[in-house]
Amino acid sequence: RMTLEAARLRDHARSSVCGSGAMRGGQTLCVLLLLSLTLQLAANNPCSRDIKQNVQSLMKSVTNQDSMLYTPTTTDYRKCPKSTMRCFTEEAKVLEREWKNMTVRLVKKLKVITDDLNQPQLDCPECELHRENAVLKFLENLLGVLQAIYVDNCPSRPPAGG
């Protein structure tokens, strides 16, 4: 799904740069601009597999991490999606301090997903009320929630071969 703002930006780029009155060489510029815009939108899209791959990569690199992080579950996400994602985002910032290069993109992507969620804040626990778990368990739960988001919000692919 594309947000309304993203669709407007794409349409504006298409009409102003790719319109019939586009300058010479505008076709190439148009293709490059739309490709760049598409890649940027995909990176901020909860349906993009990029964020899940980022979490899986972090999971593979976990070694001897002493950090304990507040860890919501998929059940928490089903009841309180926005506060759950806010908690994951805040806790990922703890990892960001320790694994600077690997988690900066993750925190940004989690924030985008969190900001896009609409949720009344009734009966949703604060992050600090979730159980603390080791980094690997935190990442496993985060991956489970991202998969739930994907299943709930992203169109499934047609079966292979037809």
C-alpha positions in Angstrom: 0.0 0.0 0.0 1.2 3.5 -0.8 0.3 6.3 1.5 -1.7 9.2 0.2 1.4 11.5 0.6 3.6 9.1 -1.3 1.1 8.8 -4.1 0.9 12.6 -4.4 4.6 12.9 -4.5 4.9 10.2 -7.2 2.1 11.8 -9.3 3.8 15.2 -9.0 7.1 13.8 -10.1 5.5 12.0 -13.0 3.6 15.1 -14.2 6.3 17.7 -13.7 9.3 15.8 -14.9 7.8 13.1 -17.1 5.0 15.2 -18.7 4.8 15.7 -22.5 6.6 19.0 -22.2 9.6 17.4 -20.5 13.0 18.7 -21.6 15.2 16.8 -23.9 16.7 13.8 -22.1 13.8 14.1 -19.7 12.8 10.5 -20.4 16.0 9.2 -18.7 15.7 11.7 -15.9 12.1 10.6 -15.4 13.0 7.0 -15.2 15.8 7.7 -12.7 13.6 9.9 -10.6 10.7 7.4 -10.4 13.1 4.6 -9.7 14.7 6.5 -6.9 11.3 7.5 -5.5 10.1 3.9 -5.7 13.1 2.5 -3.9 12.7 5.2 -1.1 9.0 4.4 -0.7 9.8 0.6 -0.6 12.3 1.2 2.1 9.6 2.9 4.2 6.9 0.5 3.4 5.8 -2.1 6.0 5.3 -4.5 3.1 8.9 -4.2 2.1 10.9 -7.3 3.0 13.9 -5.1 3.7 13.1 -4.5 7.4 12.6 -8.2 8.1 16.0 -9.0 6.4 17.6 -6.3 8.5 16.3 -7.9 11.7 17.4 -11.4 10.5 20.8 -10.0 9.8 21.0 -8.6 13.3 19.9 -11.9 14.8 22.8 -13.7 13.0 25.3 -11.2 14.5 24.1 -11.5 18.1 27.0 -12.9 20.2 27.3 -12.5 24.0 25.0 -9.6 24.3 24.3 -8.8 28.0 21.5 -6.3 27.2 18.0 -7.0 28.4 15.3 -5.2 26.5 11.6 -4.8 27.1 10.0 -7.2 24.7 6.4 -7.0 23.5 4.8 -10.0 21.8 2.6 -10.5 18.7 -0.3 -10.7 21.1 0.6 -7.3 22.4 0.8 -6.0 18.8 -2.7 -7.4 18.0 -4.2 -5.5 21.0 -2.1 -2.3 20.9 -0.2 -2.0 17.6 1.1 1.5 17.9 2.3 1.3 21.5 3.9 -2.1 20.7 5.8 -0.7 17.7 6.8 2.4 19.7 8.2 0.1 22.4 10.2 -1.9 19.8 11.5 1.4 18.3 12.6 2.7 21.7 14.3 -0.5 22.7 16.0 -0.7 19.3 17.6 2.6 20.1 19.4 0.8 23.0 20.8 -1.6 20.4 21.7 1.4 18.2 24.1 2.7 20.8 25.8 -0.7 20.9 25.6 -1.6 17.2 25.6 1.8 15.6 26.0 0.8 12.0 23.6 -2.1 12.0 20.6 -0.6 13.7 20.4 3.0 12.5 18.3 2.0 9.5 16.2 -0.4 11.6 15.2 2.4 14.1 14.2 4.7 11.2 12.1 2.0 9.5 10.4 1.1 12.8 9.6 4.7 13.4 8.0 5.0 10.0 5.8 2.0 10.6 4.9 3.2 14.1 3.9 6.7 12.8 1.6 5.1 10.2 -0.3 3.1 12.8 -3.6 4.5 14.1 -4.5 3.3 17.5 -6.5 4.6 20.5 -4.2 4.4 23.5 -6.8 2.7 25.8 -5.5 0.0 28.1 -2.1 -0.3 26.3 0.8 -0.9 28.6 3.9 1.3 28.7 7.0 -0.3 27.2 8.6 -0.8 30.6 5.7 -3.1 31.7 6.7 -5.7 29.1 9.0 -8.6 30.2 12.7 -8.0 29.7 14.4 -10.5 27.5 17.8 -11.0 25.9 18.6 -9.3 22.6 18.0 -12.5 20.5 14.5 -13.0 22.0 13.7 -9.3 21.5 14.7 -9.6 17.8 12.7 -12.9 17.4 9.6 -11.2 18.8 10.2 -8.2 16.6 10.5 -10.4 13.6 7.2 -12.2 14.6 5.4 -8.8 14.9 6.8 -7.7 11.5 5.6 -10.9 9.9 2.1 -10.3 11.5 2.1 -6.8 10.0 3.1 -8.2 6.6 0.3 -10.8 6.8 -2.3 -8.3 7.9 -1.4 -5.4 5.5 0.4 -6.7 2.5 -1.2 -8.4 -0.5 0.0 -12.0 -1.0 1.9 -12.9 -4.1 0.2 -15.0 -6.7 1.3 -18.7 -6.7 4.3 -19.5 -8.9 3.6 -20.7 -12.4 0.2 -19.1 -12.9 
